[in-house]
Each structure stands twice: as C-alpha cells, then as structure tokens.
C-alpha cells in the first residue's frame, strides 16, 4: 500500500515500477487525502479542512486530478477502482495475468 501520490512528472515512472514489481495477479493500493485528487469548494468537511490546511503537498500546489490517476493506472493495470473513505481516497489497481512476452512490452 502506498500513502500519498508521487508528483505528476514522476507518476508514470512510478506506475511502471509498481507494475514491474507487483507479482502476477497482485493488487496495488494507493491511499491519498481526497483533497489532493478532487477539488473542493467551501464549506469543507472537517477531514478535508485538515488535509487542505495541514498537508504540505496541497500547499505547494501539487494537485493530481483523479481522472489523470485513473487513466494512467489503466495504462498498466487491468482493473482500477476508486473508493472514498471519509476524507481519504483509495485507488486499487489489479495486475492482469500476462504471459512473459506481454509483460516485457510494459517494461
């Protein structure tokens, strides 16, 4: 499980590496404050307020749109899901069962 997201410029590189090291039929889970993947308007919930004002990544303006995250993960993983739990968003991505030759195409 990964908590938080890499910067946008490195996200594809990170996804490629996650795919490479994840065992066949494994599942990747990325947990991040929802405020980093979905823009909110006031009034914020208590959890989103805390994340917005205490999470330094948001303060630096490093926002990744949830659609960007899902599309990029779908480039590597067979099944991508998004779940929201309170003020956190969890993306899960499952690795398909590929033959060795198909897997080498992603590396």
TORNU-568041 format. One record per residue: residue number from 1; x, y, z of N, C-alpha, C, CB in turn. Coordinates in steps of 0.05 Angstrom, whole numbers, plus 5000, padded with zeros to 4 digits. Atoms other than C-alpha are relative to their C-alpha. Glycine has a CB too. Example, Ala and Ser with C-alpha at 12.3 -4.5 7.8 and 13.67 -1.06 7.14 Angstrom:
BEGIN
@n=1, n.east=5018, n.north=4976, n.up=5000, ca.east=5246, ca.north=4910, ca.up=5156, c.east=5018, c.north=5024, c.up=5000, cb.east=4980, cb.north=5001, cb.up=5025
@n=2, n.east=4984, n.north=4976, n.up=4999, ca.east=5273, ca.north=4979, ca.up=5143, c.east=4985, c.north=5022, c.up=5014, cb.east=5009, cb.north=5009, cb.up=4971
REM end
This chain:
BEGIN
@n=1, n.east=5017, n.north=4976, n.up=5000, ca.east=5000, ca.north=5000, ca.up=5000, c.east=5018, c.north=5025, c.up=5000, cb.east=4981, cb.north=5000, cb.up=5024
@n=2, n.east=4986, n.north=4975, n.up=5002, ca.east=5024, ca.north=5069, ca.up=4982, c.east=4982, c.north=5022, c.up=5012, cb.east=5008, cb.north=5007, cb.up=4971
@n=3, n.east=5015, n.north=4978, n.up=4988, ca.east=5003, ca.north=5130, ca.up=5022, c.east=5010, c.north=5026, c.up=4987, cb.east=5002, cb.north=5002, cb.up=5031
@n=4, n.east=4993, n.north=4975, n.up=5015, ca.east=5002, ca.north=5196, ca.up=4982, c.east=5007, c.north=4993, c.up=4971, cb.east=5023, cb.north=5015, cb.up=5014
@n=5, n.east=4995, n.north=5003, n.up=5028, ca.east=5018, ca.north=5206, ca.up=4909, c.east=5027, c.north=5012, c.up=4992, cb.east=4977, cb.north=5012, cb.up=4983
@n=6, n.east=4976, n.north=4987, n.up=5010, ca.east=5083, ca.north=5220, ca.up=4872, c.east=4993, c.north=5025, c.up=4985, cb.east=5017, cb.north=4980, cb.up=4983
@n=7, n.east=5006, n.north=4977, n.up=5017, ca.east=5089, ca.north=5286, ca.up=4836, c.east=4992, c.north=4992, c.up=4972, cb.east=5025, cb.north=5019, cb.up=4999
@n=8, n.east=5011, n.north=5006, n.up=5027, ca.east=5054, ca.north=5289, ca.up=4768, c.east=5022, c.north=4992, c.up=4981, cb.east=4985, cb.north=5025, cb.up=4990
@n=9, n.east=4979, n.north=5005, n.up=5019, ca.east=5120, ca.north=5289, ca.up=4730, c.east=5012, c.north=4971, c.up=5003, cb.east=5023, cb.north=5020, cb.up=5003
@n=10, n.east=4989, n.north=5027, n.up=4995, ca.east=5140, ca.north=5222, ca.up=4762, c.east=4979, c.north=4978, c.up=5002, cb.east=5017, cb.north=5002, cb.up=5025
@n=11, n.east=5021, n.north=5019, n.up=4995, ca.east=5073, ca.north=5188, ca.up=4766, c.east=5001, c.north=4976, c.up=4980, cb.east=4973, cb.north=5013, cb.up=4998
@n=12, n.east=4998, n.north=5022, n.up=5020, ca.east=5081, ca.north=5148, ca.up=4701, c.east=5023, c.north=4982, c.up=5006, cb.east=5002, cb.north=5011, cb.up=4971
@n=13, n.east=4977, n.north=5016, n.up=4993, ca.east=5150, ca.north=5125, ca.up=4721, c.east=4994, c.north=4983, c.up=5024, cb.east=5025, cb.north=5018, cb.up=5006
@n=14, n.east=5007, n.north=5016, n.up=4976, ca.east=5124, ca.north=5104, ca.up=4789, c.east=4980, c.north=4978, c.up=4993, cb.east=4987, cb.north=5019, cb.up=5021
@n=15, n.east=5019, n.north=5020, n.up=5008, ca.east=5065, ca.north=5067, ca.up=4758, c.east=5013, c.north=4977, c.up=4985, cb.east=4977, cb.north=5012, cb.up=4983
@n=16, n.east=4985, n.north=5021, n.up=5015, ca.east=5112, ca.north=5030, ca.up=4711, c.east=5015, c.north=4982, c.up=5020, cb.east=5019, cb.north=5013, cb.up=4980
@n=17, n.east=4985, n.north=5015, n.up=4981, ca.east=5155, ca.north=5009, ca.up=4770, c.east=4982, c.north=4983, c.up=5018, cb.east=5017, cb.north=5019, cb.up=5018
@n=18, n.east=5019, n.north=5015, n.up=4984, ca.east=5095, ca.north=4988, ca.up=4812, c.east=4991, c.north=4976, c.up=4985, cb.east=4976, cb.north=5017, cb.up=5008
@n=19, n.east=5008, n.north=5023, n.up=5017, ca.east=5072, ca.north=4945, ca.up=4754, c.east=5022, c.north=4979, c.up=4999, cb.east=4992, cb.north=5010, cb.up=4972
@n=20, n.east=4978, n.north=5018, n.up=5004, ca.east=5141, ca.north=4915, ca.up=4746, c.east=5004, c.north=4983, c.up=5025, cb.east=5026, cb.north=5015, cb.up=4994
@n=21, n.east=4993, n.north=5015, n.up=4976, ca.east=5150, ca.north=4894, ca.up=4819, c.east=4976, c.north=4985, c.up=5012, cb.east=5011, cb.north=5019, cb.up=5021
@n=22, n.east=5024, n.north=5013, n.up=4989, ca.east=5078, ca.north=4873, ca.up=4833, c.east=4998, c.north=4972, c.up=4988, cb.east=4975, cb.north=5016, cb.up=4994
@n=23, n.east=5002, n.north=5027, n.up=5010, ca.east=5070, ca.north=4798, ca.up=4829, c.east=4975, c.north=4996, c.up=4983, cb.east=5000, cb.north=4980, cb.up=5023
@n=24, n.east=5022, n.north=5006, n.up=5018, ca.east=5024, ca.north=4767, ca.up=4777, c.east=4974, c.north=4997, c.up=5017, cb.east=5005, cb.north=4975, cb.up=4984
@n=25, n.east=5026, n.north=4999, n.up=4988, ca.east=4951, ca.north=4777, ca.up=4797, c.east=5000, c.north=5014, c.up=5027, cb.east=4989, cb.north=4971, cb.up=5004
@n=26, n.east=4999, n.north=4984, n.up=4975, ca.east=4973, ca.north=4824, ca.up=4854, c.east=4983, c.north=5025, c.up=4997, cb.east=5029, cb.north=5008, cb.up=5006
@n=27, n.east=5015, n.north=4976, n.up=5000, ca.east=4937, ca.north=4887, ca.up=4874, c.east=5015, c.north=5023, c.up=5013, cb.east=4973, cb.north=4996, cb.up=5015
@n=28, n.east=4988, n.north=4976, n.up=4989, ca.east=4965, ca.north=4957, ca.up=4885, c.east=4979, c.north=5016, c.up=5013, cb.east=5015, cb.north=5016, cb.up=4977
@n=29, n.east=5018, n.north=4982, n.up=4987, ca.east=4931, ca.north=5003, ca.up=4934, c.east=5014, c.north=5026, c.up=5006, cb.east=4988, cb.north=4988, cb.up=5027
@n=30, n.east=4989, n.north=4974, n.up=4995, ca.east=4944, ca.north=5078, ca.up=4936, c.east=4980, c.north=5015, c.up=5016, cb.east=5007, cb.north=5015, cb.up=4973
@n=31, n.east=5018, n.north=4985, n.up=4983, ca.east=4914, ca.north=5118, ca.up=4993, c.east=5010, c.north=5028, c.up=5002, cb.east=4998, cb.north=4987, cb.up=5029
@n=32, n.east=4992, n.north=4972, n.up=5000, ca.east=4915, ca.north=5194, ca.up=4990, c.east=4977, c.north=5017, c.up=5010, cb.east=5008, cb.north=5008, cb.up=4971
@n=33, n.east=5022, n.north=4981, n.up=4992, ca.east=4877, ca.north=5252, ca.up=5020, c.east=4984, c.north=5008, c.up=4976, cb.east=5012, cb.north=5025, cb.up=5015
@n=34, n.east=5018, n.north=4993, n.up=5023, ca.east=4817, ca.north=5266, ca.up=4975, c.east=5006, c.north=5028, c.up=4989, cb.east=4971, cb.north=4997, cb.up=5008
@n=35, n.east=4995, n.north=4973, n.up=5009, ca.east=4836, ca.north=5339, ca.up=4973, c.east=5021, c.north=5002, c.up=4979, cb.east=5007, cb.north=5017, cb.up=5024
@n=36, n.east=4979, n.north=4999, n.up=5020, ca.east=4896, ca.north=5321, ca.up=4930, c.east=4991, c.north=4989, c.up=4973, cb.east=5023, cb.north=4983, cb.up=5010
@n=37, n.east=5010, n.north=5011, n.up=5026, ca.east=4854, ca.north=5287, ca.up=4875, c.east=4973, c.north=5010, c.up=4992, cb.east=5000, cb.north=4970, cb.up=5002
@n=38, n.east=5027, n.north=4990, n.up=5007, ca.east=4788, ca.north=5324, ca.up=4877, c.east=4998, c.north=5028, c.up=5012, cb.east=4978, cb.north=4982, cb.up=5011
@n=39, n.east=5002, n.north=4973, n.up=4991, ca.east=4780, ca.north=5399, ca.up=4881, c.east=4974, c.north=5004, c.up=5016, cb.east=5002, cb.north=5021, cb.up=4977
@n=40, n.east=5023, n.north=4995, n.up=4983, ca.east=4733, ca.north=5422, ca.up=4936, c.east=4994, c.north=5030, c.up=5000, cb.east=5004, cb.north=4990, cb.up=5028
@n=41, n.east=5008, n.north=4973, n.up=4995, ca.east=4694, ca.north=5485, ca.up=4947, c.east=4990, c.north=5002, c.up=5028, cb.east=4979, cb.north=5010, cb.up=4979
@n=42, n.east=5009, n.north=4996, n.up=4973, ca.east=4678, ca.north=5514, ca.up=5014, c.east=4969, c.north=4997, c.up=5001, cb.east=5008, cb.north=5027, cb.up=5012
@n=43, n.east=4987, n.north=5008, n.up=4975, ca.east=4649, ca.north=5493, ca.up=5061, c.east=5011, c.north=4972, c.up=4998, cb.east=4980, cb.north=5002, cb.up=5024
@n=44, n.east=4987, n.north=5026, n.up=5000, ca.east=4696, ca.north=5435, ca.up=5071, c.east=4991, c.north=4984, c.up=5025, cb.east=5031, cb.north=5003, cb.up=5000
@n=45, n.east=5005, n.north=5017, n.up=4976, ca.east=4684, ca.north=5376, ca.up=5117, c.east=5024, c.north=5004, c.up=5018, cb.east=4996, cb.north=4970, cb.up=4992
@n=46, n.east=4978, n.north=4997, n.up=4981, ca.east=4728, ca.north=5374, ca.up=5179, c.east=5025, c.north=4986, c.up=4990, cb.east=4992, cb.north=4988, cb.up=5027
@n=47, n.east=4977, n.north=5015, n.up=5010, ca.east=4773, ca.north=5320, ca.up=5149, c.east=5013, c.north=5014, c.up=4976, cb.east=4992, cb.north=4972, cb.up=4992
@n=48, n.east=4989, n.north=4987, n.up=5023, ca.east=4782, ca.north=5357, ca.up=5083, c.east=5013, c.north=5027, c.up=5008, cb.east=4978, cb.north=5005, cb.up=4979
@n=49, n.east=4988, n.north=4976, n.up=4990, ca.east=4795, ca.north=5422, ca.up=5120, c.east=5028, c.north=4995, c.up=5011, cb.east=4982, cb.north=5013, cb.up=5021
@n=50, n.east=4974, n.north=5007, n.up=4988, ca.east=4851, ca.north=5389, ca.up=5160, c.east=5020, c.north=4993, c.up=4978, cb.east=4997, cb.north=4976, cb.up=5020
@n=51, n.east=4982, n.north=5008, n.up=5022, ca.east=4881, ca.north=5358, ca.up=5097, c.east=5008, c.north=5024, c.up=4984, cb.east=4987, cb.north=4979, cb.up=4982
@n=52, n.east=4995, n.north=4977, n.up=5017, ca.east=4876, ca.north=5423, ca.up=5058, c.east=5021, c.north=5018, c.up=5014, cb.east=4975, cb.north=5015, cb.up=4994
@n=53, n.east=4983, n.north=4980, n.up=4987, ca.east=4910, ca.north=5466, ca.up=5111, c.east=5024, c.north=4988, c.up=5015, cb.east=4983, cb.north=5014, cb.up=5020
@n=54, n.east=4976, n.north=5012, n.up=4987, ca.east=4959, ca.north=5416, ca.up=5142, c.east=5017, c.north=4983, c.up=4981, cb.east=4990, cb.north=4983, cb.up=5023
@n=55, n.east=4985, n.north=5017, n.up=5018, ca.east=4981, ca.north=5374, ca.up=5083, c.east=5017, c.north=5017, c.up=4982, cb.east=4981, cb.north=4982, cb.up=4983
@n=56, n.east=4982, n.north=4982, n.up=5014, ca.east=5042, ca.north=5408, ca.up=5054, c.east=5000, c.north=4996, c.up=4969, cb.east=5028, cb.north=4996, cb.up=5010
@n=57, n.east=5001, n.north=5004, n.up=5029, ca.east=5035, ca.north=5377, ca.up=4984, c.east=4979, c.north=5018, c.up=4987, cb.east=4995, cb.north=4970, cb.up=4993
@n=58, n.east=5021, n.north=4983, n.up=5011, ca.east=4970, ca.north=5414, ca.up=4973, c.east=5009, c.north=5029, c.up=5001, cb.east=4974, cb.north=4996, cb.up=5016
@n=59, n.east=4990, n.north=4973, n.up=4997, ca.east=5003, ca.north=5477, ca.up=4998, c.east=5019, c.north=5008, c.up=4978, cb.east=5013, cb.north=5003, cb.up=5027
@n=60, n.east=4982, n.north=4995, n.up=5022, ca.east=5055, ca.north=5471, ca.up=4943, c.east=4986, c.north=4999, c.up=4973, cb.east=5023, cb.north=4979, cb.up=5000
@n=61, n.east=5015, n.north=5000, n.up=5024, ca.east=5000, ca.north=5465, ca.up=4892, c.east=5003, c.north=4974, c.up=4983, cb.east=5008, cb.north=5022, cb.up=4983
@n=62, n.east=4997, n.north=5025, n.up=5015, ca.east=5015, ca.north=5392, ca.up=4872, c.east=4974, c.north=4985, c.up=5002, cb.east=5024, cb.north=4984, cb.up=5012
@n=63, n.east=5027, n.north=5013, n.up=5001, ca.east=4945, ca.north=5370, ca.up=4854, c.east=5000, c.north=4981, c.up=4976, cb.east=4978, cb.north=5022, cb.up=4998
@n=64, n.east=5003, n.north=5019, n.up=5022, ca.east=4932, ca.north=5308, ca.up=4812, c.east=4970, c.north=4994, c.up=4998, cb.east=5017, cb.north=4974, cb.up=5006
@n=65, n.east=5028, n.north=5005, n.up=5005, ca.east=4863, ca.north=5302, ca.up=4782, c.east=4996, c.north=4970, c.up=5001, cb.east=4991, cb.north=5011, cb.up=4973
@n=66, n.east=5006, n.north=5028, n.up=4997, ca.east=4831, ca.north=5235, ca.up=4799, c.east=4997, c.north=4986, c.up=4973, cb.east=4975, cb.north=4995, cb.up=5017
@n=67, n.east=5002, n.north=5012, n.up=5027, ca.east=4816, ca.north=5223, ca.up=4725, c.east=5028, c.north=4994, c.up=4989, cb.east=4984, cb.north=5018, cb.up=4982
@n=68, n.east=4973, n.north=5004, n.up=5009, ca.east=4890, ca.north=5231, ca.up=4709, c.east=5012, c.north=4975, c.up=5013, cb.east=5018, cb.north=5025, cb.up=5007
@n=69, n.east=4989, n.north=5023, n.up=4985, ca.east=4908, ca.north=5180, ca.up=4763, c.east=4988, c.north=4974, c.up=4989, cb.east=4994, cb.north=5002, cb.up=5030
@n=70, n.east=5013, n.north=5024, n.up=5010, ca.east=4856, ca.north=5130, ca.up=4738, c.east=5009, c.north=4993, c.up=4972, cb.east=4970, cb.north=5004, cb.up=5000
@n=71, n.east=4992, n.north=5005, n.up=5028, ca.east=4875, ca.north=5137, ca.up=4664, c.east=5029, c.north=4989, c.up=5000, cb.east=4998, cb.north=5026, cb.up=4983
@n=72, n.east=4972, n.north=5009, n.up=5000, ca.east=4949, ca.north=5129, ca.up=4679, c.east=5002, c.north=4972, c.up=5011, cb.east=5017, cb.north=5019, cb.up=5016
@n=73, n.east=4999, n.north=5027, n.up=4989, ca.east=4938, ca.north=5068, ca.up=4723, c.east=4988, c.north=4980, c.up=4980, cb.east=4984, cb.north=4999, cb.up=5026
@n=74, n.east=5012, n.north=5019, n.up=5020, ca.east=4894, ca.north=5037, ca.up=4668, c.east=5019, c.north=4994, c.up=4977, cb.east=4974, cb.north=5012, cb.up=4989
@n=75, n.east=4980, n.north=5006, n.up=5020, ca.east=4953, ca.north=5042, ca.up=4621, c.east=5017, c.north=4976, c.up=5007, cb.east=5019, cb.north=5024, cb.up=4996
@n=76, n.east=4984, n.north=5022, n.up=4990, ca.east=4987, ca.north=4989, ca.up=4664, c.east=4984, c.north=4977, c.up=5012, cb.east=5020, cb.north=5010, cb.up=5020
@n=77, n.east=5015, n.north=5020, n.up=4984, ca.east=4935, ca.north=4953, ca.up=4705, c.east=4973, c.north=4994, c.up=4987, cb.east=4996, cb.north=5009, cb.up=5029
@n=78, n.east=5025, n.north=5009, n.up=5012, ca.east=4874, ca.north=4913, ca.up=4684, c.east=4976, c.north=5012, c.up=5013, cb.east=4999, cb.north=4969, cb.up=5002
@n=79, n.east=5024, n.north=4991, n.up=4986, ca.east=4825, ca.north=4935, ca.up=4737, c.east=5008, c.north=5022, c.up=5019, cb.east=4986, cb.north=4976, cb.up=5015
@n=80, n.east=4994, n.north=4977, n.up=4982, ca.east=4826, ca.north=5003, ca.up=4771, c.east=4974, c.north=5009, c.up=5012, cb.east=5014, cb.north=5024, cb.up=4984
@n=81, n.east=5024, n.north=4991, n.up=4985, ca.east=4777, ca.north=5024, ca.up=4825, c.east=5007, c.north=5023, c.up=5018, cb.east=4988, cb.north=4976, cb.up=5016
@n=82, n.east=4996, n.north=4977, n.up=4982, ca.east=4768, ca.north=5086, ca.up=4867, c.east=4979, c.north=4998, c.up=5022, cb.east=4997, cb.north=5027, cb.up=4985
@n=83, n.east=5018, n.north=5000, n.up=4977, ca.east=4737, ca.north=5087, ca.up=4936, c.east=5006, c.north=5024, c.up=5018, cb.east=5001, cb.north=4973, cb.up=5016
@n=84, n.east=4997, n.north=4978, n.up=4981, ca.east=4726, ca.north=5145, ca.up=4984, c.east=4992, c.north=4990, c.up=5028, cb.east=4984, cb.north=5025, cb.up=4992
@n=85, n.east=5005, n.north=5007, n.up=4972, ca.east=4731, ca.north=5133, ca.up=5059, c.east=5005, c.north=5025, c.up=5016, cb.east=5017, cb.north=4975, cb.up=5010
@n=86, n.east=4997, n.north=4974, n.up=4986, ca.east=4718, ca.north=5196, ca.up=5099, c.east=5014, c.north=5020, c.up=4982, cb.east=5015, cb.north=4997, cb.up=5027
@n=87, n.east=4986, n.north=4981, n.up=5017, ca.east=4768, ca.north=5246, ca.up=5072, c.east=5024, c.north=4988, c.up=4985, cb.east=5010, cb.north=5023, cb.up=5018
@n=88, n.east=4979, n.north=5014, n.up=5014, ca.east=4814, ca.north=5194, ca.up=5041, c.east=4989, c.north=4987, c.up=4975, cb.east=5014, cb.north=4979, cb.up=5018
@n=89, n.east=5008, n.north=5014, n.up=5024, ca.east=4811, ca.north=5165, ca.up=4971, c.east=5020, c.north=4977, c.up=4996, cb.east=5000, cb.north=5019, cb.up=4975
@n=90, n.east=4984, n.north=5024, n.up=5005, ca.east=4837, ca.north=5095, ca.up=4956, c.east=4997, c.north=4992, c.up=4971, cb.east=4994, cb.north=4977, cb.up=5020
@n=91, n.east=5000, n.north=5011, n.up=5027, ca.east=4856, ca.north=5074, ca.up=4885, c.east=5012, c.north=4972, c.up=5003, cb.east=5016, cb.north=5018, cb.up=4980
@n=92, n.east=4989, n.north=5027, n.up=5001, ca.east=4865, ca.north=4999, ca.up=4876, c.east=5002, c.north=4992, c.up=4971, cb.east=4982, cb.north=4980, cb.up=5016
@n=93, n.east=4994, n.north=5008, n.up=5027, ca.east=4895, ca.north=4970, ca.up=4813, c.east=5010, c.north=4971, c.up=5001, cb.east=5021, cb.north=5019, cb.up=4986
@n=94, n.east=4992, n.north=5028, n.up=5001, ca.east=4900, ca.north=4896, ca.up=4797, c.east=5017, c.north=4994, c.up=4975, cb.east=4975, cb.north=4982, cb.up=5000
@n=95, n.east=4983, n.north=5008, n.up=5022, ca.east=4954, ca.north=4866, ca.up=4754, c.east=4988, c.north=4976, c.up=4986, cb.east=5029, cb.north=4994, cb.up=5011
@n=96, n.east=5011, n.north=5023, n.up=5015, ca.east=4928, ca.north=4821, ca.up=4699, c.east=5020, c.north=4978, c.up=4998, cb.east=4992, cb.north=5009, cb.up=4972
@n=97, n.east=4983, n.north=5023, n.up=5005, ca.east=4955, ca.north=4753, ca.up=4685, c.east=5009, c.north=5001, c.up=4971, cb.east=4985, cb.north=4973, cb.up=5006
@n=98, n.east=4989, n.north=4998, n.up=5026, ca.east=5001, ca.north=4763, ca.up=4625, c.east=5020, c.north=4978, c.up=4996, cb.east=5013, cb.north=5028, cb.up=4996
@n=99, n.east=4977, n.north=5018, n.up=5006, ca.east=5049, ca.north=4717, ca.up=4590, c.east=5026, c.north=5017, c.up=5004, cb.east=4998, cb.north=4988, cb.up=4971
@n=100, n.east=4974, n.north=4986, n.up=4997, ca.east=5123, ca.north=4735, ca.up=4598, c.east=5004, c.north=5020, c.up=4978, cb.east=5023, cb.north=4979, cb.up=5001
@n=101, n.east=4996, n.north=4982, n.up=5023, ca.east=5124, ca.north=4766, ca.up=4528, c.east=4983, c.north=5025, c.up=5003, cb.east=4994, cb.north=4985, cb.up=4974
@n=102, n.east=5017, n.north=4977, n.up=4997, ca.east=5065, ca.north=4811, ca.up=4542, c.east=5010, c.north=5018, c.up=5022, cb.east=4971, cb.north=4991, cb.up=5006
@n=103, n.east=4990, n.north=4984, n.up=4978, ca.east=5095, ca.north=4834, ca.up=4608, c.east=5025, c.north=5016, c.up=4992, cb.east=5007, cb.north=4982, cb.up=5024
@n=104, n.east=4976, n.north=4986, n.up=5009, ca.east=5161, ca.north=4852, ca.up=4574, c.east=4993, c.north=5025, c.up=4984, cb.east=5018, cb.north=4982, cb.up=4984
@n=105, n.east=5008, n.north=4976, n.up=5016, ca.east=5123, ca.north=4901, ca.up=4529, c.east=4995, c.north=5024, c.up=5018, cb.east=4975, cb.north=4994, cb.up=4985
@n=106, n.east=5006, n.north=4977, n.up=4982, ca.east=5106, ca.north=4944, ca.up=4591, c.east=5026, c.north=5010, c.up=5013, cb.east=4981, cb.north=4991, cb.up=5021
@n=107, n.east=4976, n.north=4991, n.up=4986, ca.east=5178, ca.north=4949, ca.up=4615, c.east=5018, c.north=5017, c.up=4982, cb.east=5016, cb.north=4976, cb.up=5009
REM end
